[in-house]
Amino acid sequence: MENYLVMENVTKIYNNGIIANDKVNFSARKGEIHAICGENGAGKTTLMKMLFGIEQPDEGRIIIKGKEMHLNSPTDAIKAGIGMVHQHFMQVPTLTVAENVTLGVEPTNGIVFDMDKAVRMTTECCEKYGFDINPKAHIQDLSVGVKQKVEIVKALVKGCEILILDEPTAVLTPQETKELFVQLKNLRDSGCTIIFISHKLNEVKELCDRVTVIKKGKTIGVWNIKDVTEADISRYMVGVDVDLNIPKEPANPKENVLVVNDLTIYNEAGKKKVDDVSFSVRRGEIVGIAGVEGNGQREMIDAITGLAKYSYGSIKLMGKEVKDMDIGELRKTGLAHIPEDRNIYGCARSMSIRDNIIADKIADPKYNNGLFINEKAIKEDTDKWVDEFLVLCDSGEQLVGMLSGGNVQKVVVAREFTSYSELVVCDQPTRGIDVGAAEFVRERMVEMRDAGKAILLISADLAEIMSLSDSLIVMHSGKINAYFPDIKKLTEEDLGFYMLGVKHMSEEEIRGALHE
Amino acid sequence: MGLLTEIFNTISKVIVLPTFYYMIIMSAAPILLAALACAIALKANAINMGTEGIMTISSLVAVLVSSAVGGSAAGGPWLGLVAAIIVGAILGFLVSVFAFRLKIDIILVGIAMNLIGTGASVFLMYVLTGDRTTTTSLSSGTLPQVSIPLLKSIPVLGEILSGHYILTYVAYILVFVMSFLLFKTKLGLRIRAVGENEDAAESVGISSLQIKTIALIISGALGGLAGAFMSECYLAYFSSGLIAGRGFVGLAACNMGAGNPGIICLCCLAFGIFYAFSNFATLSNLSIYALNALPYAVVLIGVVLYSIYTRNKELKRLQGLESEEKSETGSVAHN
């Protein structure tokens, strides 16, 4: 069968120098469901953004029905017959389904919006493809599953022939997922090309006809789904290239600092994101958490660091339940946190390096006399830390916003590693920073461990997590799927299997994550 | 006690007068125009704080243009009205340029517009007429009053509803026009979509910049109309302090009505009662200054009550959600 859509040698380099796509090749046929699989940051989303006209490729061609296309905006893409269902629905809550579906291509009668015709268009489309939606319902009253159907109908009404679904099942219940798959298969049989982006290999296997695997911005290959197993796809997706070779002695763990017991978290939509998770982090060890994004790590870390509430179970820091503590109390109890997004949660960009580093310690009598702050003591200590943490800057007075990403991260690390903490939660501590800075941060983490702190490390960088962690927890669909007390015995292939849910450990083995 | 009795006496004297009700309708009209100006901008999520300033400048422009062409005899007020609307629309467009193209915070742009309105109008008046306070030296005239056949001969009702300035009727008609525009037309749908979820509108190829600009131009034009009302209906001249916060009262009414023209109209009529009341100071021994301050005090109280009301409503909604969630998660856990 001939190719309906071809993306040829597509390259995208972002302004910050990150090569998101490096000569990627992708093609899809008419009437197939084609999966794109890859780790976080492999470049799937960038590729789809280029196809939908949100980003423009620096090199390469996009060919649809044999014709080269230049897609400069979503409008161009829609005209070319491409529809996209975004992870976050693009809907107006107070408007009706019919109004949302026809927005942008509104049927009119003079200047008047023709509601009857909009309803008719929506109904016709729903009937044609077997969707059961009330066109007159308001979006805000609908469940997530129905909202997603609205999103698909929205694309279909505009005459889309290529439908991109970006991790559509992430927000759905199993029943809704099953229903969605039936409808997607119907769509395929009526001639629509569907591009299905997912981490969930069982779903890819069940739904798709072919799969393209992307790793680190490059195409690894294309396979017919019946020729590959889930284990094969996992092997193509996951791979650790370099051993970071961080010098460190074997850990010497002592008593528990953080104890998480039967933790269960529901998100706002009532979906279970963390499912009965128990583990502990001891003084003098680095516990790594690995997992494909969206498997509950985010919600769990937000609960541990006080950024979000949790529903059931308990989290104890230094023996104290954290449920009703605010972040100030949490920090006093002994939490330090390097947040995932340093620019939003990690620092105040419009304040100086000095102010950022001292922010969590300002209540210390050493730095204030009850009324005025002690500028001299602050200057002395922060200057010392700026030197110690190798922050490249003119002086401590410089605004954090003027620093490079790596140096901003060093400021955050300087503050968190000098705070009076027992547990340090490091959430993607080296994401998007240069190699030198990353190495520095990693060495510091080992130093902190040796100084007797408990460290919880979350990282999407598998090389990092495998070389830093003393023991490792793997999360999959909200549960701990595997626990490795000794990381040396773990192969990267095995890690991939557990992360993607191809393999599961016994409950007994998993229970080992909680030390009494 | 004496004060309460005095207030009661005044009220009982005033509420039997048909002119009182006539005054309510008339006093509410300019506030209504200002509120509608704010409403269309609010619906597009492009809050137009500068309505007061736009009203000030356009009310002066109306007078200047009218007298320049020769006042009432030469149809000056009509030309003045057109000029005020055009100037208002241009000022609305300027707000959009500053806010969306030059990326200045839209609230700050609105405040700047108000300050410019006060300063520029006095300066312009002084340069052109040599007078710093009013333009009474110019004969700019007023727009016509309309007596409605049949209605005018009905006792009481005729006195209240007939004989208003033409712009008063226009203001109330615009309530329906605005409802139609916002809720029945394609443009209105797009304005509401952009106002509520800009990304959603952009993702289907609607330019939010274009929609917001259109909304602000319409908003400015309505502000111009409100300005012309003040200097060509309410009074026959421009004076500094003529608008006297009506743009802000309109903004308050707009927010209390959440941008919905019908509710906005009711809010404006409620404020109109107190504006009208302050016109009957001579019937009362109450301080004229207190009476003049009354409408603003009422707006303040109204806004506070309204915000308490919406906060309670929101709290109730959240509580409802929470209990719903609890029962839901409970059942999920059970499964």
Boltz contact constraints between the chains, C-beta under 6 A:
constraints:
  - contact:
      token1: [A, 74]
      token2: [B, 203]
      max_distance: 6.0
  - contact:
      token1: [A, 75]
      token2: [B, 205]
      max_distance: 6.0
  - contact:
      token1: [A, 78]
      token2: [B, 205]
      max_distance: 6.0
  - contact:
      token1: [A, 90]
      token2: [B, 199]
      max_distance: 6.0
  - contact:
      token1: [A, 90]
      token2: [B, 200]
      max_distance: 6.0
  - contact:
      token1: [A, 90]
      token2: [B, 203]
      max_distance: 6.0
  - contact:
      token1: [A, 91]
      token2: [B, 200]
      max_distance: 6.0
  - contact:
      token1: [A, 92]
      token2: [B, 193]
      max_distance: 6.0
  - contact:
      token1: [A, 92]
      token2: [B, 196]
      max_distance: 6.0
  - contact:
      token1: [A, 92]
      token2: [B, 197]
      max_distance: 6.0
  - contact:
      token1: [A, 92]
      token2: [B, 200]
      max_distance: 6.0
  - contact:
      token1: [A, 103]
      token2: [B, 193]
      max_distance: 6.0
  - contact:
      token1: [A, 103]
      token2: [B, 204]
      max_distance: 6.0
  - contact:
      token1: [A, 104]
      token2: [B, 204]
      max_distance: 6.0
  - contact:
      token1: [A, 104]
      token2: [B, 205]
      max_distance: 6.0
  - contact:
      token1: [A, 104]
      token2: [B, 206]
      max_distance: 6.0
  - contact:
      token1: [A, 106]
      token2: [B, 186]
      max_distance: 6.0
  - contact:
      token1: [A, 108]
      token2: [B, 186]
      max_distance: 6.0
  - contact:
      token1: [A, 111]
      token2: [B, 185]
      max_distance: 6.0
  - contact:
      token1: [A, 112]
      token2: [B, 184]
      max_distance: 6.0
  - contact:
      token1: [A, 112]
      token2: [B, 185]
      max_distance: 6.0
  - contact:
      token1: [A, 113]
      token2: [B, 185]
      max_distance: 6.0
  - contact:
      token1: [A, 113]
      token2: [B, 186]
      max_distance: 6.0
  - contact:
      token1: [A, 113]
      token2: [B, 189]
      max_distance: 6.0
  - contact:
      token1: [A, 266]
      token2: [B, 329]
      max_distance: 6.0
  - contact:
      token1: [A, 270]
      token2: [B, 325]
      max_distance: 6.0
  - contact:
      token1: [A, 270]
      token2: [B, 328]
      max_distance: 6.0
  - contact:
      token1: [A, 270]
      token2: [B, 329]
      max_distance: 6.0
